[in-house]
Amino acid sequence: PPFLYNKYTGHDNNRDWFMFTQTETRLALDIHRELKPQVTHDMHQMGPNGARIFVPPYRDPHDPNIHPLLLEGQAQIGTAMAAALVSDGKRGVVYGEQYDLWAPARQYMLYHGQPRILTEIASARLADPFVNPAGVDVPLGPQDARVNFPVPYDKGVWRLRDIVDYGYTAVFAALEQVSKNRTSWMENYYKVHRDWVTRDEAPYAFVISADQRDPFETYELLELLHTAEVDIDQARSPFTAGGYPYPAGSWVVQLAQPAGAFAKTMLETQVYPDLRYYPGGPPIPPYDVTAQTLGLLMGVDVDQIDQPVKADLADANLVQLSEITPRRTPIPATPGWAYLIGPESNAGFLAVARLQQAGISLSRVSEGFTSQGRDHAPGTWIVPPTDDATRLLRAVSDETGLVVTGADEPPDVSGFRWDTPTRVGLWRAANNMPGGWMRWLFEQYELGHTEVSSLDFAGDLSDTYDVIVLPSGTTRSRIVSGLDPQRHDETWRWAFGVGDAGWRKLADWVRDGGTLVALGSAVSTARELLDLPIEPVLPARGLRPPAPDPQRRGRDEATEALRDAFQSPAQLLAALRDRVVEPTSVFYCPGSLLKQEFNPAHPVAFGMPARWPVFFRFDQAYRLTPSFGISAETVSRYPDEEDMVASGWLLGDELLRNQANVVAFTVGQGSVVTLGSQVAFRAQTRGTFKLLFNAIFQGPADAVGPTELANLN
């Protein structure tokens, strides 16, 4: 079916085990916290064409924070499962392949003393049999026996009955193994937690200073750790740790505690091993991403303390927190001119969404200023001090810790004005997980939006939308062709294609004043739609060398190929890729946090620090090209440094140096913002949400001078 089986996340609901965004995840977590199981059996289905069932052990690598006893426990139960399946004549059992133990997004239980026993059983066509497309007599899956795949499957049909039978055998083999060795499993559960509680090695702790750019995301980070049963202390007095001073109110996470493994793996930076098929060759792909450092993902400064801290913390007057609440700052008395909201906190966008829904006019300053002894950054929001605005701001401040200040006199600066709510369209497309995540994100921030439908193209798009957002995965084919009307009824009309005429109408809508925001792979769609003056600089995965042109032979062909290759850096890279090496040997980034430089004076980067990592997963970087009809401005770029990794794994750092990531364009009377990296990946990358929200709200803004800005009526 062309819909996400989880309303928002599709199969990514299986990758939510450290952000806990979904209701289903939280409900499952409640079971773990209440029952404290010693083993979790995680039953999944996989594709229909490979092995019939996967059981542990896993392949390399594994997160070094996983206790060795848990690795051995997984192998014991997995081996018992494999033996029982083979004994029952169930063929096609594999282990030690495909699935690794690196990313915590799938393995919460391994950081709480339990082996994660993953079984992946081949799927059928829901309740209908899956028949080998090559023929009913052709066996499914690989046919070469190996040490970790002892007996290939010998049939060309796979049924729901087979799925149930394989699962039944695996479950009862695990139960038998655990029940016969109950004492050992209970002892191991104790030993894992004992070893963390008595831990006495670096790092000893992580400190989260009370001085943060974004109090809301600091609160959210602490709430995630607390939800995962991490013990968090708060200092009532100033203290020193690792040679640095911290103010009262700072938080301390000591690793000598039962949930120390979860705290450590979520707060430290990841160093993924450089795994290749052969030295210098293509990388061995991880099963999922390679970086999950919470502080970097969420825009929160977290310090690792590698020196013993017990003596230092004696002066901190620590109190262990039983609940996490936002650090609230009361909003000021009604100011003489306006309320001010700094651009640094994501909670500001929640406030803006509510204020717009209430019909309250908003403004932003385009440059920094000082008021009543306090500095205010470019992008500071200006809110008229009405009764409704006061009520709404007080509520958001109480919920999130948003800091609201006031000014009695207007500054002598220019800015931007919004007199009506921003009308946002989300091009979700059918069965597109990034679009589903975007829908969830917009709902959390109460951003009024409509899902773009093919029906919208019967009229004037400018009557409905100021801004249209293209999530990653939005292609020209999905826009033009969409779902086939011959195979889907009218309830799917929103996802039907708009045709070539609709494609042209979308481009005209931008040129006539609309704002298009494209994320990840959708940047190439926006580039094609409007002929944007950028070109990709990284080799794309999966490309093959072009077929030789019979008209170009010998020396003439070589000369022309060299001439073509040196037209631009991007074409040279393409020539190397297509004619010399496997693309992933040149550049590969399967999900890492990479260094980034921002221009915080640009409206799209309002509130961002000058440097902060971005999340990059099979994305693209860009080079600006000359253009006379479209102006382009780089909002963020990769720095001119040798090592680009902040956390995770990357091959090909040198290809990113000085290349553009976020670019803002003026196209006719409209605008386009391209966000090359994953600034909203799985709703985890909260430190870069501001780029997306700034791009959305900036689109329909009217530029105003100091006099107009001062007049809030």
Residue pairs with C-beta under 8 A, 6 or more apart in sequence:
1 431
2 430
2 431
2 483
2 488
2 492
2 495
3 430
3 431
4 10
4 431
4 432
4 433
4 436
5 11
6 12
6 13
6 22
6 24
6 436
7 436
8 22
8 436
8 437
8 439
8 440
9 16
9 21
9 22
9 433
9 436
9 437
9 440
9 682
10 431
10 433
10 436
11 433
12 433
12 436
12 437
12 682
13 22
13 24
13 25
14 44
14 106
15 103
15 105
15 106
15 288
15 682
16 22
16 25
16 105
16 682
17 25
17 104
17 105
17 106
17 107
17 108
18 104
18 105
18 108
18 224
18 228
18 262
18 266
18 292
18 294
19 105
19 224
19 682
19 683
19 684
20 26
20 29
20 224
20 227
20 228
21 440
21 682
21 683
26 227
29 108
29 227
29 228
32 40
32 108
32 109
32 112
33 229
37 109
37 114
38 113
38 114
38 178
38 185
38 186
38 188
38 189
39 73
39 77
39 114
39 115
39 117
39 174
39 178
39 185
40 109
40 114
40 115
40 116
40 117
41 117
41 119
41 171
41 174
42 116
42 117
42 118
42 119
43 119
43 121
43 167
43 171
44 118
44 119
44 120
44 121
45 120
45 121
45 122
45 123
45 163
46 54
46 120
46 121
46 122
46 123
47 122
47 123
48 122
48 123
48 124
48 125
48 130
48 140
48 158
49 122
49 140
49 141
50 94
50 122
50 141
50 142
51 92
51 93
51 94
51 97
51 122
51 141
51 142
51 149
51 153
52 90
52 91
52 92
52 93
52 121
52 122
52 140
52 141
52 153
52 158
52 162
52 166
53 85
53 90
53 92
53 93
53 94
53 119
53 120
53 121
53 122
53 166
53 170
54 94
54 95
54 97
54 98
54 99
54 118
54 119
54 120
55 78
55 81
55 82
55 85
55 93
55 94
55 95
55 117
55 118
55 119
55 170
56 74
56 75
56 77
56 78
56 81
56 95
56 115
56 117
56 118
57 71
57 74
57 75
57 78
57 79
57 95
57 96
58 74
58 96
58 99
58 100
58 101
58 118
59 96
59 97
59 98
59 99
59 100
60 100
60 273
60 275
61 100
61 101
61 102
61 272
61 273
61 275
61 286
62 71
62 100
62 101
62 102
63 101
63 102
63 103
63 104
63 107
63 110
63 265
65 111
65 261
65 264
65 265
66 101
66 110
66 111
66 261
67 113
67 192
67 195
67 196
67 261
69 188
69 191
69 192
70 110
70 113
70 114
70 115
70 188
70 192
71 101
73 115
73 185
73 188
74 115
74 116
74 117
76 177
77 115
77 117
77 173
77 174
77 177
77 178
78 95
78 117
79 95
80 173
80 174
80 176
80 177
81 117
81 119
81 169
81 170
81 173
81 174
82 93
82 95
82 150
83 173
84 169
84 170
84 172
84 173
84 176
85 93
85 166
85 169
85 170
85 173
86 93
86 150
86 151
88 169
90 165
90 166
90 169
91 151
91 152
91 153
91 154
92 122
92 140
92 141
92 149
92 151
92 152
92 153
93 149
93 150
93 151
94 148
94 149
95 148
96 148
97 148
97 149
98 287
99 118
99 120
99 287
100 286
100 287
101 107
101 110
101 116
102 272
102 286
102 287
102 288
102 290
103 286
103 287
103 288
103 289
103 290
103 292
104 110
104 111
104 262
104 265
104 266
104 292
105 288
105 289
105 292
105 682
106 116
106 288
107 116
108 228
108 262
109 115
109 116
110 116
110 261
111 228
111 259
111 261
111 262
111 265
112 228
112 229
112 258
112 259
112 261
112 262
113 189
113 192
113 193
113 258
114 189
117 174
119 167
119 170
121 163
121 166
121 167
122 130
122 140
122 141
122 158
122 163
123 130
123 163
124 130
124 158
124 159
124 160
124 162
124 163
126 160
127 160
128 160
129 157
129 158
129 159
129 160
130 140
130 157
130 158
130 159
131 156
131 157
132 138
132 139
132 140
132 156
132 157
134 156
135 156
136 156
136 157
137 156
138 156
139 152
139 153
139 154
139 155
139 156
140 153
140 155
140 156
140 157
140 158
141 152
141 153
142 149
142 152
143 152
144 152
145 151
145 152
178 185
193 258
196 255
196 256
196 257
196 258
196 259
196 260
196 261
197 256
197 257
197 258
197 260
198 256
199 255
199 256
199 260
200 256
202 306
202 307
203 255
203 264
203 268
203 304
203 305
203 306
204 254
204 255
204 256
204 305
204 306
204 307
204 308
204 309
205 241
205 252
205 253
205 254
205 255
205 305
205 309
206 252
206 253
206 255
206 263
206 267
206 268
206 302
206 303
206 304
206 305
207 241
207 242
207 244
207 246
207 250
207 251
207 252
207 253
207 302
207 303
207 305
208 218
208 221
208 222
208 250
208 251
208 252
208 253
208 295
208 300
208 301
208 302
208 303
209 246
209 247
209 250
209 301
209 303
210 246
210 247
210 248
210 249
210 250
210 251
210 327
211 247
212 218
212 300
212 301
213 299
213 301
213 344
213 345
213 609
214 299
214 300
214 344
214 345
214 346
214 347
215 326
215 327
215 329
215 345
215 347
215 400
215 401
215 402
215 403
216 326
216 345
216 346
216 347
216 400
216 401
216 402
217 298
217 299
217 300
217 345
217 346
217 686
217 687
218 300
218 327
218 401
219 324
219 325
219 326
219 327
219 400
219 401
220 298
220 686
221 294
221 295
221 298
221 300
221 302
222 232
222 251
222 321
222 324
223 324
224 266
224 294
225 232
225 253
225 262
225 263
225 266
225 294
226 232
226 321
226 323
226 324
228 259
228 262
228 266
229 258
229 259
229 262
230 253
230 257
230 259
230 262
230 263
231 253
231 254
231 257
231 258
231 259
231 320
232 251
232 252
232 253
232 320
232 321
232 324
233 251
233 252
233 253
233 254
233 313
233 316
233 318
233 319
233 320
233 321
234 249
234 250
234 251
234 252
234 318
234 319
234 321
235 246
235 248
235 249
235 250
235 251
235 252
235 313
235 316
235 317
235 318
236 248
236 249
236 316
236 317
236 318
236 319
237 248
237 315
237 316
237 317
238 245
238 246
238 247
238 248
238 316
239 245
239 246
239 250
239 312
239 313
239 315
239 316
240 246
240 312
240 315
241 252
241 303
241 305
241 307
241 309
241 312
241 313
242 303
242 304
242 305
242 306
242 307
242 309
243 307
244 303
249 327
251 321
252 309
252 313
252 316
252 318
253 263
253 267
254 260
254 309
254 313
255 263
255 264
257 263
265 292
266 292
266 293
266 294
267 293
267 294
267 295
267 302
267 304
268 293
268 304
269 291
269 293
269 296
269 646
269 647
270 290
270 291
270 292
270 293
270 647
270 648
270 649
272 286
272 290
272 291
272 592
272 648
272 649
273 649
274 283
274 649
274 651
275 283
275 284
276 282
276 283
276 284
277 283
277 284
280 585
281 582
281 585
282 582
282 584
282 585
282 588
283 584
283 585
283 588
283 590
283 649
283 651
285 590
286 590
286 591
286 649
288 591
289 590
289 591
289 592
289 617
289 648
290 590
290 591
290 592
290 648
290 649
291 591
291 592
291 593
291 615
291 646
291 647
291 648
291 649
292 647
292 684
293 593
293 646
293 647
294 300
294 302
295 301
295 302
296 593
296 612
296 613
296 646
296 647
296 687
297 593
297 615
297 684
297 685
297 686
297 687
298 686
298 687
299 346
299 612
299 686
299 687
299 688
300 687
326 398
326 399
326 400
326 401
327 401
328 397
328 398
328 401
329 397
329 401
329 403
329 404
330 397
331 339
331 390
331 393
331 394
331 397
331 404
331 406
332 339
332 404
332 405
332 406
333 406
334 385
334 390
334 406
335 385
335 406
335 407
335 408
336 406
336 407
336 408
336 409
337 385
337 406
337 407
337 408
337 409
337 410
337 710
337 712
338 382
338 383
338 384
338 385
338 406
338 407
338 410
338 712
339 382
339 383
339 384
339 385
339 389
339 390
339 393
339 404
339 405
339 406
340 371
340 376
340 380
340 381
340 382
340 383
340 404
340 405
340 406
340 407
341 348
341 351
341 352
341 380
341 381
341 383
341 393
341 402
341 403
341 404
342 348
342 376
342 377
342 380
342 381
342 403
342 405
342 607
343 364
343 377
343 378
343 379
343 380
343 381
343 606
343 607
343 690
343 694
344 377
344 607
345 400
345 401
345 402
345 403
345 607
346 445
346 686
346 689
346 690
346 693
347 396
347 399
347 400
347 401
347 402
348 381
348 402
348 607
349 445
349 447
349 689
349 690
349 693
349 697
350 396
350 399
350 400
350 402
350 445
350 446
351 381
351 383
351 392
351 393
351 396
351 402
352 362
352 381
352 697
353 445
353 446
353 447
353 448
354 392
354 395
354 396
354 446
355 362
355 383
355 389
355 392
355 393
356 362
356 418
356 420
356 421
356 422
356 448
357 421
357 446
357 448
358 388
358 389
358 392
359 421
360 383
360 384
360 386
360 388
360 389
360 392
361 384
361 417
361 418
361 419
361 712
362 381
362 382
362 383
362 417
362 418
363 381
363 382
363 415
363 416
363 417
363 418
363 704
363 709
363 712
364 379
364 380
364 381
364 382
364 415
364 416
364 603
364 606
364 701
365 376
365 378
365 379
365 380
365 382
365 411
365 413
365 414
365 415
365 709
366 378
366 413
366 414
366 415
366 416
366 603
366 703
367 378
367 413
367 414
367 601
368 375
368 376
368 377
368 378
368 380
368 413
369 375
369 376
369 380
369 411
369 412
369 413
370 376
370 411
371 407
371 409
371 411
372 406
372 407
372 408
374 405
376 405
376 411
377 600
377 606
377 607
378 600
378 601
378 606
379 600
379 603
379 606
379 607
379 694
382 415
382 709
382 712
383 389
383 393
384 712
384 713
385 406
393 402
393 404
396 402
397 403
397 404
410 706
410 709
410 710
411 706
412 706
413 706
413 709
414 703
414 704
414 705
414 706
414 709
415 703
415 704
415 709
416 603
416 698
416 701
416 702
416 703
416 704
417 701
417 702
417 703
417 704
417 708
417 709
418 697
418 700
418 701
418 702
419 702
421 448
422 448
422 466
422 467
422 696
422 697
422 699
422 700
423 448
423 450
423 464
423 465
423 466
423 467
423 700
424 442
424 447
424 448
424 449
424 450
424 465
424 466
424 467
424 468
424 469
424 696
425 449
425 450
425 451
425 452
425 456
425 464
425 465
425 467
425 468
425 469
426 435
426 438
426 439
426 442
426 449
426 450
426 451
426 452
426 468
426 469
426 471
427 435
427 451
427 452
427 468
427 469
427 470
427 471
427 474
427 479
428 435
428 436
428 438
428 439
428 451
428 452
428 471
428 495
429 435
429 471
429 473
429 474
429 478
429 482
429 495
430 478
430 482
430 483
430 492
430 495
432 471
432 473
432 474
432 478
433 473
434 471
434 472
434 473
434 519
434 520
434 680
435 471
435 473
435 474
437 471
437 680
437 681
437 682
437 683
438 469
438 471
438 680
439 451
440 683
441 680
441 683
441 689
442 449
444 683
445 693
447 693
447 696
449 469
450 464
450 465
451 494
452 465
452 468
452 494
453 493
453 494
453 495
454 482
454 493
454 494
454 495
454 496
454 497
454 498
454 502
455 493
455 494
456 464
456 465
457 498
457 501
457 502
457 505
457 506
461 468
461 505
461 506
461 509
461 514
462 509
462 512
462 513
462 514
465 509
465 514
466 514
466 515
466 699
466 700
467 514
467 515
467 516
467 517
467 696
467 699
467 700
468 506
468 509
468 514
468 515
468 516
468 517
469 517
469 518
469 519
469 692
469 696
470 516
470 517
470 518
470 519
470 522
470 525
470 526
471 519
471 520
471 522
472 519
472 520
472 521
472 522
472 678
473 520
473 521
473 522
474 518
474 521
474 522
474 525
475 521
475 522
475 525
476 503
476 525
476 528
476 529
478 497
479 497
479 498
479 502
479 503
479 506
479 525
480 497
480 498
480 499
480 500
480 502
480 503
481 497
482 495
482 496
482 497
482 498
483 492
483 495
483 496
483 497
485 493
485 496
488 495
488 496
498 505
498 506
503 529
506 516
506 529
507 529
507 530
509 670
510 516
510 529
510 530
510 667
510 668
510 670
510 671
510 672
511 530
511 667
511 668
511 669
511 670
512 668
512 669
512 670
513 668
513 669
513 670
514 670
514 699
515 670
515 671
515 672
515 673
515 695
515 696
515 698
515 699
515 700
516 526
516 529
516 530
516 670
516 671
516 672
516 673
517 672
517 673
517 675
517 692
517 695
517 696
517 699
518 525
518 526
518 672
518 673
518 674
518 675
519 675
519 678
519 679
519 680
519 692
520 619
520 675
520 676
520 677
520 678
521 619
521 620
523 620
523 622
523 674
523 675
523 676
524 536
524 620
526 532
526 672
526 674
527 534
527 674
530 630
530 665
530 667
530 672
531 630
532 630
532 632
532 663
532 665
532 667
532 672
532 674
533 624
533 625
533 626
533 627
533 630
533 632
533 665
534 622
534 623
534 624
534 625
534 632
534 660
534 663
534 674
535 568
535 570
535 622
535 623
535 625
536 570
536 620
536 621
536 622
536 623
537 569
537 570
537 573
537 620
537 621
537 622
537 623
537 655
537 659
538 573
538 587
538 620
538 621
538 652
538 655
538 656
539 573
539 574
539 576
539 577
539 583
539 584
539 586
539 587
540 577
540 583
540 620
541 583
541 584
541 618
542 583
543 577
543 578
543 583
544 578
545 578
545 579
546 578
549 557
552 560
552 561
561 575
561 579
564 571
564 575
565 571
565 572
565 574
565 575
566 572
568 623
568 625
569 623
570 623
573 586
573 655
576 586
577 583
577 586
584 651
585 651
586 651
586 652
586 655
587 651
587 652
587 655
588 649
588 650
588 651
588 652
589 616
589 617
589 618
589 619
589 648
589 649
589 650
589 651
589 652
590 617
590 618
590 649
591 615
591 616
591 617
591 618
591 648
592 615
592 616
592 617
592 645
592 646
592 647
592 648
592 649
592 650
593 613
593 614
593 615
593 616
593 645
593 646
593 647
593 648
594 613
594 614
594 615
594 616
594 638
594 644
594 645
594 646
594 648
594 650
594 656
594 677
595 611
595 613
595 638
595 639
595 641
595 644
595 645
595 646
596 611
596 612
596 613
596 614
596 636
596 637
596 638
596 639
596 661
596 677
597 610
597 611
597 636
597 637
597 638
597 639
598 605
598 608
598 609
598 610
598 611
598 612
598 635
598 636
598 662
599 605
599 634
599 635
599 636
600 606
600 607
600 608
600 609
600 610
602 633
602 635
602 664
603 664
603 694
603 698
603 701
604 635
604 662
604 664
604 673
604 691
604 694
604 695
604 698
605 635
605 636
605 662
605 690
605 691
605 694
606 690
606 694
607 690
607 694
608 636
608 688
608 690
608 691
611 639
612 687
612 688
613 646
613 647
613 687
614 636
614 661
614 677
614 678
614 679
614 685
614 688
615 677
615 678
615 679
615 681
615 684
615 685
615 688
616 650
616 677
616 678
617 678
617 681
619 676
619 677
619 678
620 676
621 638
621 655
621 656
621 659
621 660
621 661
621 676
622 659
622 660
622 661
622 663
622 674
622 676
623 659
623 660
624 632
624 634
624 660
624 663
630 665
630 666
630 667
631 665
631 666
632 663
632 664
632 665
633 663
633 664
633 665
634 660
634 662
634 663
635 661
635 662
635 663
635 664
635 673
635 691
636 660
636 661
636 662
636 691
637 658
637 659
637 660
637 661
638 644
638 656
638 657
638 658
638 659
638 661
639 657
639 658
640 657
640 658
641 653
641 657
642 653
642 654
643 653
644 650
644 653
644 656
644 657
645 653
660 676
661 675
661 676
661 677
662 673
662 674
662 675
662 676
662 677
662 679
662 691
663 673
663 674
663 676
664 671
664 672
664 673
664 695
665 671
665 672
665 673
665 674
671 698
671 699
673 695
673 698
675 691
675 692
675 695
677 688
678 685
679 685
679 688
679 689
679 691
679 692
680 688
680 689
680 692
